[in-house]
Structure formats: structure tokens, C-alpha cells
Amino acid sequence: MDLEGGSRRNSAKRESWKTVLILAYQSLGVVYGDLSTSPLYVFRNIFTEDIHHTETNEEIYGVLSLVFWTFTLVPLLKYVLIVLKADDNGEGGTFALYSLLCRHARVSSLPNCQVVDEEISDYNKNGVASERSIASRLKSTLEKHKVLQRILLVLALVGASMVIGDGVLTPAISVFSAVSGLELSVSKEHHGYIEVPSACIILIGLFALQHYGTHRVGFLFAPIVITWLFCIGAIGVYNIFHWNPHIYKALSPYYIFLFFRTNRNGGWMALGGVFLCVTGSEAMFADLGHFSQLSIKIAFTSVVYPSLVLAYMGQAAYLSRHHHIQHEHHFSFYVSVPEKLRLPVLVIAILAAVVGSQAIITGTFSIIKQCTALSCFPRVKVVHTSSKIHGQIYIPEINWLLMLLCLAVTIGFRDTKRMGNAAGLAIITVMLVTTCLMSLIIVLCWHQHVLLALGFVFIFGTIEAIFFSASLIKFLEGAWCPVALAFVFLTIMAVWHYGTLKKYEFDVQNKVSINWLLSLGASIGIVRVRGIGLIHTELVSGIPAIFSRFVTNLPAFHQVLVFLCIKHVPVPRVRPEERFLVGRIGPRDFRIYRCIVRYGYHDFHKDDIEFENDLVCSIAEFIRSGSTESSSNNDFEKDDKMTVVGTCSTHSIWMSEDNVDDIDNIDAAGPSELKKIKSSVRTSELMETKSPTETSELAEIKSPVKSPQVIRKRVRFFVPESPKIDSAATRELEELTEAREYGMAYIIGQSYMRAKPGCSMLKKLVINYVYEFLRKNSRAPSYVNVAHASSLEVGMMYQV
């Protein structure tokens, strides 16, 4: 038995390592594409008019030493050994750090947070600090002062804005640097007419293919990057042994001292170009959700790090024996490539640049989706391009905006020097934000001594601050570009978040009292018609003002009313069994419920029919469980009266599915014909229903494109016979299934915001013009994407 048990453990261990190695292989194509293409432009951006190449080789040795130690300290020591451990349930990035802080210190900017949200499984807190500890005092300070909370939010938004700016600049500089190899085979007069158009064509093709999704060409990414790393590593080894085998001596930090002693201000200005060697390091942390910590560490330490170090050493070895090179164009990466290999290396470099650009574009989509989920960015259309890998998304509006901005940067700058200055400032700013947030993570989340946090900030913050100052000096030489982009996106985020908070405050201040509802009686003063009415609201407690407006102006309402609140919580994902919070408003006879649907910032909403099924199942399970008895009037709205209920998959006793094959020739059917097919299928199913208390059937057409055979899926809701269900609950369930048969109506409030009379001109400008412009040009909430026949909108004026 022991032998068999040991054999099984060894087999599981081998399988685990196999999975890790596969993930490490895949991460080379997704995570390290941007970082691996940095040798294309690092030396070219360092050796400008401020640095001259002399016979002593002090400049070459000093630059190589700077690049080596920067590449060792930031990606290897900071990210691989420290930052990767600060994952948010497997997710990484700026907002992952922010969500961790929100959970441990209650500094969330989301207005509708509840105490019950802390019971979510992924809302875990790694221990509790003692009340007298520095962590506890820091936590209470953050929770008491709203100003500090806003500073923390602004810090996270600045990091997100710079990531978006990096999504504009990195594709431009990567592709432009890759095609710059044409300058060695084309005359100088014609070079300018080929380089810029070629880069623009590649960029247009890159963004035009985004809607197909990364997963369709993902299997090509890793081989391309591996081939590229092998090429630059092999060329580096060749240059080292052929030109200068003693170049390894330049790795000594002593040459950094000689470099600054000789060049002084010129050396300081060159630091912006040096920092480009760590371009893409943040992707190791941002893309952590797609892989694992161990796989990313293995890929970096075993493949990426040695290949890039050899590539930089090979370039330095070549330049140390070619002192005639002075013009910045001659410091191109392709100069050190043997002439017979330049054309194939150029092709591989272009492919690697496209792969690296793809990674940062996908990362930009991801950060914008996270901002949208946390009410910090206008709603946009999110398309999930892969059913297997959740993080692979496509946002059409952002994609075309990035393409236009990339083309503008490429055509406007037309050289890697100014592009490098711009990209360098964006990268350093993101890393500074990560360093600041990590110092709080060390104290609040890891409960480590404050000296460790101060040491982390002192070491890495000082290094990054020095590089930041060097990049900021080149503000007029291209570094203004990420600042301008970040300012625009930060303004959009701040205005949208401010308007969202003001709208929620208006809802809270104008919500209807529960006593007013109780005074109306069980019929709430009007005729109750059959069906389920879903009233969408942002409130997690109380009755929204939109309901009183309906009751006042409309003569009838549905027999079952559900106040539906769809909100996001500061966790990556919410498990299906913890998604729904269901409670009752008023006595049982009112048939009024509150349902709060919780999503994480990486979750995506289901389609309408599946969501409706889950909603009905959750209410039915809430009724069956009998967890809420009649309460006093003052207890109806307490959070502890809400019950956590899962989706249909967790309590399928309320729903059965029958797959019925229905062969229809829909190959030639257009949209109108498909609507008729759907309508006829649904009508025929409703006619088959024996009684409203037995079943309620829904239909949906599955995969009409793949096959001419339409598979109809019927979902039946029924009341199970159980002695545990009392007669009152049985009647309530029968009314619910009967109402579900007659369908759902979506009642949606359409808000129009105006600043109050007498407020400042700035507030009027922000609310009346900027916020309203963003609201009118943004996507409707996901729960509004329902059929027009089953939705009803009512306009409300918000004066904030």
C-alpha cells in the first residue's frame, strides 16, 4: 500500500511539474514579448548627442554595467522575488494591489459595499494584526481620513492611466524599431519613405486582427519569442567571443562610477534610455492571472534573463571594437548582427515586436475592464474572444482609439529617441505606483514590520525616482506624450467616478421609506398584473425613488416585484454559489424581493436567458429554505436579513432541462426569419405547459451557425413535493412559477444629471457637460441589453 501511495504521489508530482513547464512555455509568448524586444532600441536611445563613443570604451562599459544592474534589480529582484507574491487570488496588476488594500483596510471607493461581502470566499484576509501594531494604526488612519482614501484611489488611477499610455507607446516603438533595420539596406534618401509607412501598415494590421482574439494565433506566440531569444542570445555569444571575450569585466559596478564621472550631465540624461531595458517587466505581474507564479519565474530566470544579458553583452562587445560609430542610427541593434543574418533576423524581430505589442494591447483591455467594473471608467463593450481563457477580451472602441493614437505617435515622432523618452516615463511611473502600493501591502496585508516596507521603498523607490527624474528632464523631447495621455484618461476616470458617486448619493438621499410601502397594503395600492417586474437600482438597501414614481403614475404593477442590484466587489471573481444575495421587502404577502448580484472585477455577465433562470432559481431557493421569517418593520432592510443563494447549478431541483431536436433549414434565414423561429419555438413550448404551477418553459436556439440542425433547450421550473415546505411557501412558489411563465419586464431608470443651482462653475462644467457627454456616449449597463418589447425606461432628473 505504501508503494502504491508513493507511486501515486510521484505521478501527481510529475503531472504538476508538467503543467508548470507548459505554463512557463506559454508565458514566453504572452508575458515576455515586450521585454524580449527591448534590445532593439536600448543602446540606440542611450547613445545620443549627449554620449560620445571614445577609444577608452568607458562609455560602452558603463552603459553595459548600468543595463545589467538595472535589469537585475528591477525585473529579477523586485518583481520575480517580491512583487509576484502580492497576488490577489491569483490576479496581478495595479488594481489587484488596490483591491487587496480595499479589503484589508476598507478604503474601497465603491459606494454600495456591504459587510456581508466580506464573507465571500475569495475575500480572505491573511490574519488580523493586533490592535497596538503599526499595521492596525495605519489601517485605522486610512479608514478615518477620506483624503487618504482619495489619494490612494488617485494613485491607482494614475498607474492605470500610464498603463493605457504604455499601450499606445509600446506598439509604436517596438514595431518602429523592428523595421528600422531597413536603414542598413536602403539609401538614406529613401529610408524615411519606407520606414514610417511600413510601421504604420504593420500597426494597422495588428489592431485590425484584434477582434479575432489572442487564442486563435496564441500557439504561434511562444515559438516566435523563443526563436527571437535564441537568435539574440546566439548572436550575443558570437559577438562576445569574436570581438571582445573580456566584456564580462564591464559587469562590475565600478564602471558605473567611471561612466558618471566622465559624462556627468550627459550620463544623467542617458538614464531614461537605460530604463527601457526593463520595458515589459510590469507585464509579469499584470498577466499573473493567466499563469502561475512558479511558471513565470521559471521562464524568466531560465530563458529570458540569460538571453537578454547575452544580447546586451554582445552588442557592447561589438561596439567596443568599432569606435568609428558615432551617429545614433549606427547604434542600431542590426549593426551588431552579421550581415548574412540581417534579413532573417529582421523578419523575426518584426514578428516578435507584433507579439510584444499584442501582450500590452491585451493588458490595456484588461485594465480598462477592471476600471469599468470599479466605476472608474465609462462603460464599454467587452467581447470575450476565448471560452477557455477568461482574460482574453476585446474592446472595440478602445482598440480603434489605440490604433489612431499609435499611428499619430509613429507619424508625429518618426524616431525611436522621442518614442523611447515617452515610453520610458510611462514605464517608470507605473513602477513607482507599484512600489508605493507594495509598501502598504507589506504592512497591511502581509503584517510584516514597517522597517521592511521602508526598506523596500528606500531601495526600489530611490532607484526608480532617479530614473524618473532623468526621464522628466526630457519632457520637451517626447516625454510630454505619456503625461498628456495620462492626463486625458485620468480626467475621464475621475469625472466618471465622481458622477457615479454623486448619482448614488442622490439615490440614497431620495429613497422611499419602508413605512410608506407598508401603509399601501399587500396590493401596494394598485392592480397586480401577472409576470415578474425587475426594477433595476444601485441601492443595496431601501426602496428607490423610481418605484414611487411608477406607483404614482402607472395604474398596475406585476404580481412579483424584484429590486435588482448588480454590483461589483473588490475581488477578482465571485463563486457561483455566492453570487446572489436574496431578501424580502415587506411581508410575505407583498411578493416583493431584493436581489443583489455580485461580480468580481474579472467576472463577466451571462446572457439574458441564463441570467433570468439563475435569478428565478435563486428566489425559489430563498423561498424554499425558509431562512427569512416575518420580521418587524424595522428589520426588513438589514443586511443580515439577506441570504446568500447560488446559481441554478447549485440547486437544480428547481429546474430541469430537456433537449429537443428541431430540424429547421436556417442556412438561408436572415435576422427576421431567425426572430420568427425563436418566437414560434417559444410559443409552442408555452402551449405545451399543462398548468402554470407545474412548469414554465423557455427556449433558446443553440449554435445556429455550426449546423443546420437547431437544438432547442427547454428549461422547466417546477415546485417539488416536499413535506419540509409549508403551505405558505408552496403558494409563494406557485405564484413565482406562474409569474415566470408570463415573462419578465425590465424597468430601467434613465438618469439625467444636472448640477444644483448656485454651485461652482467647475462642478457645473464637470456634471452638466463632461459627465453627461461621457454618459451619452458610453454603453448602457449590461442588464439593459434586453429586448425592447420587455423593457420600460423612465427618465429621472438628478440634481446633485
Long-range contacts (C-beta under 8 A, 24 or more apart in sequence): 20-292, 20-294, 20-295, 20-298, 21-295, 21-298, 23-291, 23-292, 23-295, 24-291, 24-294, 24-295, 24-296, 24-298, 24-299, 24-302, 25-222, 25-299, 26-218, 26-222, 26-291, 26-295, 27-287, 27-290, 27-291, 27-295, 27-296, 27-299, 28-221, 28-222, 28-225, 28-226, 28-229, 28-299, 28-303, 28-304, 29-218, 29-220, 29-221, 29-222, 29-223, 29-224, 29-225, 29-355, 30-214, 30-218, 30-221, 30-222, 30-287, 30-290, 30-291, 30-359, 30-362, 31-280, 31-283, 31-284, 31-287, 31-291, 31-296, 31-299, 31-359, 32-225, 32-280, 32-283, 32-284, 32-299, 32-300, 32-304, 33-221, 33-224, 33-225, 33-280, 33-352, 33-355, 33-356, 33-357, 33-358, 33-359, 34-170, 34-174, 34-279, 34-280, 34-283, 34-356, 34-357, 34-359, 34-360, 35-75, 35-278, 35-279, 35-280, 35-281, 35-283, 35-304, 35-308, 35-356, 36-225, 36-228, 36-229, 36-232, 36-280, 36-304, 36-307, 36-308, 36-352, 36-356, 37-174, 37-177, 37-178, 37-228, 37-349, 37-352, 37-353, 37-356, 38-276, 38-277, 38-278, 38-279, 38-280, 38-308, 39-232, 39-308, 39-311, 39-312, 39-315, 39-333, 40-174, 40-177, 40-178, 40-180, 40-333, 40-349, 40-353, 41-173, 41-177, 41-276, 41-333, 41-416, 41-419, 41-420, 42-67, 42-273, 42-274, 42-276, 42-277, 42-312, 43-312, 43-315, 43-316, 43-319, 43-331, 43-333, 44-177, 44-328, 44-329, 44-331, 44-332, 44-333, 44-416, 44-417, 44-420, 45-272, 45-273, 45-276, 45-416, 45-417, 45-420, 45-421, 45-424, 46-270, 46-273, 46-274, 46-331, 47-270, 47-328, 47-331, 48-269, 48-270, 48-273, 48-328, 48-417, 49-328, 50-263, 50-265, 50-266, 50-269, 50-270, 51-263, 51-266, 51-267, 51-270, 52-326, 53-319, 53-323, 53-325, 53-326, 54-323, 55-323, 57-320, 58-255, 58-258, 58-259, 58-262, 59-259, 59-262, 59-263, 60-250, 60-316, 60-319, 60-320, 61-249, 61-250, 61-255, 61-258, 61-259, 61-316, 61-320, 62-250, 62-255, 62-256, 62-258, 62-259, 62-260, 62-262, 62-263, 62-267, 63-259, 63-270, 63-274, 63-316, 64-247, 64-250, 64-251, 64-255, 64-312, 64-313, 64-316, 65-250, 65-251, 65-252, 65-253, 65-254, 65-255, 65-256, 65-259, 66-256, 66-259, 66-271, 66-274, 67-274, 67-277, 67-312, 68-250, 68-251, 68-309, 68-312, 69-253, 69-256, 70-274, 70-275, 70-277, 70-278, 70-463, 70-467, 71-277, 71-278, 71-305, 71-308, 71-309, 71-312, 73-460, 73-463, 74-278, 74-281, 74-431, 74-460, 74-463, 74-464, 75-278, 75-281, 75-284, 75-300, 75-305, 76-300, 76-301, 76-305, 78-435, 78-460, 79-281, 79-282, 79-284, 79-285, 80-284, 80-296, 80-297, 80-300, 80-301, 82-438, 82-456, 83-285, 83-434, 83-438, 84-284, 84-285, 84-288, 84-293, 84-296, 84-297, 85-293, 86-438, 86-441, 86-445, 86-446, 87-288, 87-293, 88-571, 88-572, 89-122, 89-124, 89-571, 89-572, 89-573, 90-288, 90-289, 90-292, 90-572, 91-288, 91-289, 91-572, 91-602, 92-284, 92-285, 92-286, 92-287, 92-288, 92-289, 93-285, 93-286, 93-288, 93-363, 93-366, 93-367, 93-370, 94-156, 94-159, 94-160, 94-163, 94-286, 94-367, 94-430, 94-433, 94-434, 94-437, 95-156, 95-160, 95-367, 95-370, 95-371, 95-374, 95-601, 96-288, 96-572, 97-156, 97-434, 97-437, 97-438, 97-441, 98-152, 98-153, 98-156, 98-437, 98-570, 99-570, 99-571, 99-572, 99-601, 100-441, 100-445, 101-152, 101-437, 101-440, 101-441, 101-444, 101-445, 102-570, 103-570, 103-571, 104-139, 104-444, 104-445, 105-138, 105-139, 105-142, 105-143, 105-444, 106-143, 107-142, 107-143, 107-148, 107-149, 107-152, 108-570, 109-149, 109-153, 109-374, 109-375, 109-376, 109-497, 109-501, 110-374, 110-375, 110-567, 110-568, 110-569, 110-570, 111-375, 111-500, 111-501, 111-504, 111-505, 111-538, 112-504, 112-538, 112-539, 112-540, 112-565, 112-567, 113-569, 113-570, 114-540, 114-596, 114-639, 115-639, 116-581, 116-639, 116-640, 116-642, 116-644, 117-569, 117-598, 119-578, 119-644, 120-569, 120-571, 120-574, 120-575, 120-578, 120-598, 121-575, 121-578, 122-571, 122-572, 122-573, 122-574, 122-575, 122-600, 123-569, 123-571, 125-445, 126-445, 126-446, 126-447, 127-447, 129-444, 129-447, 133-447, 134-443, 134-449, 134-450, 135-443, 135-444, 135-447, 135-450, 138-440, 138-443, 138-444, 139-444, 153-376, 153-497, 154-490, 154-494, 155-433, 155-436, 155-437, 156-433, 156-437, 157-371, 157-376, 157-490, 157-493, 157-494, 158-429, 158-433, 158-486, 158-490, 159-429, 159-430, 159-433, 159-434, 159-437, 160-367, 160-370, 160-371, 160-376, 160-489, 160-493, 161-485, 161-486, 161-487, 161-489, 161-490, 161-493, 162-426, 162-429, 162-430, 162-433, 162-482, 162-486, 163-282, 163-286, 163-363, 163-364, 163-367, 163-430, 164-364, 164-367, 164-368, 164-485, 164-486, 164-489, 165-426, 165-481, 165-482, 165-485, 165-486, 165-489, 166-282, 166-360, 166-364, 166-423, 166-426, 166-427, 166-430, 166-482, 167-360, 167-361, 167-363, 167-364, 167-402, 168-402, 168-405, 168-406, 168-409, 168-485, 169-409, 169-419, 169-422, 169-423, 169-426, 169-481, 169-482, 170-279, 170-280, 170-356, 170-357, 170-360, 170-423, 171-203, 171-206, 171-357, 171-360, 171-361, 171-402, 171-406, 172-199, 172-203, 172-406, 172-409, 172-410, 172-413, 172-419, 173-416, 173-419, 173-420, 173-423, 174-353, 174-356, 174-357, 175-199, 175-202, 175-203, 175-206, 175-350, 175-353, 175-354, 175-357, 175-410, 176-410, 176-416, 176-419, 177-333, 177-353, 177-416, 178-346, 178-349, 178-350, 178-352, 178-353, 179-346, 179-350, 180-332, 180-334, 180-416, 181-332, 181-333, 181-334, 181-342, 181-345, 181-346, 181-349, 182-346, 183-329, 183-332, 184-332, 184-334, 184-335, 184-342, 185-342, 185-343, 192-414, 195-414, 196-410, 196-411, 196-414, 199-410, 200-407, 200-410, 200-411, 202-350, 202-353, 202-354, 203-357, 203-403, 203-406, 203-407, 203-410, 204-403, 204-407, 206-354, 206-357, 206-358, 206-361, 207-361, 207-399, 207-400, 207-402, 207-403, 207-406, 210-361, 210-394, 210-399, 211-383, 211-385, 211-394, 211-396, 211-399, 212-385, 213-385, 213-386, 213-392, 213-394, 214-358, 214-362, 214-385, 214-386, 214-389, 214-392, 215-385, 215-386, 215-388, 215-389, 215-392, 216-385, 221-355, 221-358, 224-348, 224-351, 224-352, 224-355, 225-352, 225-355, 226-303, 227-348, 228-348, 228-349, 228-351, 228-352, 229-303, 229-304, 229-307, 229-308, 230-307, 231-345, 231-348, 232-307, 232-308, 232-310, 232-311, 232-314, 233-306, 233-307, 233-310, 233-311, 235-311, 235-314, 235-336, 235-337, 235-338, 235-341, 235-345, 236-307, 236-310, 236-311, 236-312, 236-313, 236-314, 236-315, 236-317, 237-310, 237-314, 238-314, 238-338, 239-313, 239-314, 239-315, 239-317, 239-318, 239-336, 240-310, 240-313, 240-314, 240-317, 242-317, 243-317, 243-318, 243-320, 243-321, 244-316, 244-317, 244-318, 244-320, 244-321, 245-317, 247-313, 247-316, 247-317, 247-320, 248-313, 250-313, 250-316, 268-470, 268-473, 269-470, 269-473, 269-474, 270-470, 271-466, 271-467, 271-470, 271-471, 272-420, 272-421, 272-424, 272-425, 272-467, 272-470, 272-471, 272-473, 272-474, 272-479, 273-420, 273-424, 274-467, 275-424, 275-427, 275-428, 275-467, 275-470, 275-471, 276-420, 276-423, 276-424, 276-427, 277-308, 277-312, 278-427, 278-431, 279-423, 279-427, 280-356, 280-359, 280-360, 281-427, 281-431, 282-427, 282-430, 282-431, 282-434, 283-359, 283-360, 283-363, 285-434, 286-363, 286-366, 286-367, 287-359, 287-363, 287-391, 289-391, 289-572, 289-602, 290-389, 290-391, 328-417, 361-399, 361-402, 362-391, 362-392, 362-393, 364-398, 364-402, 365-393, 365-394, 365-395, 365-398, 365-399, 366-391, 366-393, 368-395, 368-398, 369-393, 369-395, 369-601, 369-602, 370-601, 370-602, 371-493, 373-568, 373-599, 373-600, 373-601, 373-602, 373-603, 374-568, 374-570, 374-601, 375-496, 375-497, 375-500, 375-501, 375-568, 376-493, 376-496, 376-497, 377-492, 377-493, 377-496, 378-492, 378-496, 378-774, 378-775, 378-777, 378-778, 378-779, 379-778, 379-779, 379-780, 379-781, 380-778, 380-779, 381-779, 382-604, 384-604, 390-602, 390-604, 391-602, 405-485, 409-481, 413-478, 413-481, 417-477, 417-478, 418-477, 418-478, 419-478, 420-478, 421-471, 421-474, 421-477, 421-478, 421-479, 422-478, 422-479, 422-480, 422-481, 422-482, 423-482, 424-467, 424-471, 424-479, 425-468, 425-471, 425-472, 425-474, 425-479, 425-482, 425-483, 426-482, 426-486, 428-464, 428-467, 428-468, 428-471, 429-468, 429-482, 429-486, 431-464, 432-461, 432-464, 432-465, 432-468, 435-460, 435-461, 435-464, 436-461, 491-770, 492-774, 495-766, 495-770, 495-771, 495-774, 496-771, 496-774, 498-766, 498-771, 499-753, 499-766, 499-767, 499-771, 499-774, 499-775, 502-753, 502-767, 502-798, 502-800, 503-538, 503-751, 503-753, 503-798, 503-800, 504-538, 504-539, 505-800, 506-798, 506-799, 506-800, 507-537, 507-538, 507-539, 507-544, 507-545, 508-539, 508-542, 510-545, 511-539, 511-542, 511-543, 511-544, 511-545, 512-542, 512-543, 512-544, 512-545, 512-547, 512-548, 513-543, 514-542, 514-543, 514-585, 514-586, 514-633, 514-636, 514-637, 515-633, 516-543, 516-548, 517-543, 517-585, 517-586, 517-590, 517-592, 518-586, 518-587, 518-633, 520-551, 522-587, 522-589, 522-590, 524-551, 524-557, 524-590, 524-592, 525-551, 526-551, 526-554, 526-555, 526-556, 526-557, 527-555, 527-556, 527-557, 528-556, 528-557, 528-558, 528-559, 528-591, 529-556, 529-557, 529-558, 529-559, 530-558, 530-559, 530-738, 530-739, 530-742, 531-558, 531-559, 531-560, 531-739, 531-742, 531-743, 531-744, 531-745, 532-558, 532-559, 532-560, 532-561, 532-562, 532-616, 532-736, 532-739, 532-740, 532-742, 532-743, 532-744, 532-745, 533-557, 533-558, 533-560, 533-561, 533-562, 533-744, 533-745, 533-747, 534-562, 534-564, 534-615, 534-744, 534-745, 534-746, 534-747, 535-561, 535-562, 535-563, 535-564, 535-747, 536-564, 536-565, 536-566, 536-746, 536-747, 536-748, 536-749, 536-781, 536-783, 536-784, 537-563, 537-564, 537-565, 537-749, 538-565, 538-567, 539-563, 539-565, 540-565, 540-567, 540-596, 540-639, 541-637, 541-639, 542-637, 543-585, 544-749, 545-796, 546-747, 546-749, 546-794, 546-796, 549-794, 549-796, 550-747, 550-794, 558-739, 558-745, 559-591, 559-735, 559-738, 559-739, 560-591, 560-592, 560-593, 560-735, 560-736, 560-739, 561-590, 561-591, 561-592, 561-593, 562-592, 562-593, 562-594, 562-595, 562-615, 562-619, 563-592, 563-593, 563-594, 563-595, 564-595, 564-597, 564-615, 564-783, 565-594, 565-595, 565-596, 565-597, 566-597, 566-599, 566-605, 566-781, 566-782, 566-783, 567-596, 567-597, 567-598, 567-599, 568-598, 568-599, 568-600, 568-601, 568-603, 569-598, 569-599, 569-600, 570-601, 571-600, 571-601, 572-600, 572-601, 572-602, 572-603, 573-600, 573-602, 573-603, 574-598, 574-599, 574-600, 574-603, 576-646, 576-647, 576-649, 576-650, 577-644, 577-646, 577-647, 577-650, 578-644, 578-646, 579-614, 579-646, 579-647, 580-614, 580-615, 580-618, 580-644, 580-645, 580-646, 580-647, 581-642, 581-643, 581-644, 581-645, 582-618, 582-619, 582-621, 582-622, 582-642, 582-643, 582-645, 583-622, 583-628, 583-641, 583-642, 583-643, 584-628, 584-636, 584-641, 585-636, 585-637, 586-636, 587-630, 588-630, 588-728, 588-732, 591-732, 591-735, 593-619, 593-622, 594-642, 595-619, 596-642, 605-782, 605-783, 608-785, 608-786, 608-787, 609-698, 609-700, 611-783, 612-698, 612-744, 613-648, 613-655, 613-698, 613-715, 614-647, 614-648, 616-654, 616-717, 616-736, 616-740, 617-647, 617-648, 617-651, 617-654, 617-655, 617-717, 618-645, 618-646, 618-647, 619-645, 619-736, 620-654, 620-717, 620-733, 620-736, 620-737, 621-645, 621-646, 621-651, 621-654, 623-729, 623-732, 623-733, 623-736, 624-654, 624-722, 624-725, 624-729, 624-733, 626-725, 626-726, 626-729, 653-720, 654-717, 654-718, 654-720, 655-715, 655-716, 655-717, 656-715, 656-716, 656-718, 657-713, 657-714, 657-715, 657-716, 658-713, 658-714, 658-716, 659-711, 659-712, 659-713, 659-714, 660-711, 660-712, 660-714, 661-709, 661-711, 661-712, 662-710, 662-711, 662-712, 663-708, 663-709, 663-710, 664-708, 664-709, 664-710, 665-708, 666-704, 666-708, 666-710, 667-708, 674-701, 674-704, 677-701, 677-710, 681-710, 681-712, 685-712, 685-714, 686-741, 689-741, 692-734, 692-737, 692-738, 692-741, 693-719, 693-734, 693-737, 693-738, 694-718, 694-719, 694-737, 695-737, 695-741, 696-737, 696-738, 696-740, 696-741, 697-741, 743-790, 744-790, 745-790, 745-791, 745-792, 746-783, 746-784, 746-786, 746-790, 746-791, 746-792, 747-791, 747-792, 747-794, 748-783, 748-784, 748-791, 748-792, 748-793, 748-794, 749-793, 749-794, 749-795, 749-796, 750-793, 750-794, 750-795, 750-796, 751-775, 751-795, 751-796, 751-797, 751-798, 752-795, 752-796, 752-797, 752-798, 753-797, 753-798, 753-799, 753-800, 754-797, 754-798, 754-799, 754-800, 755-799, 755-800, 756-799, 756-800, 767-800
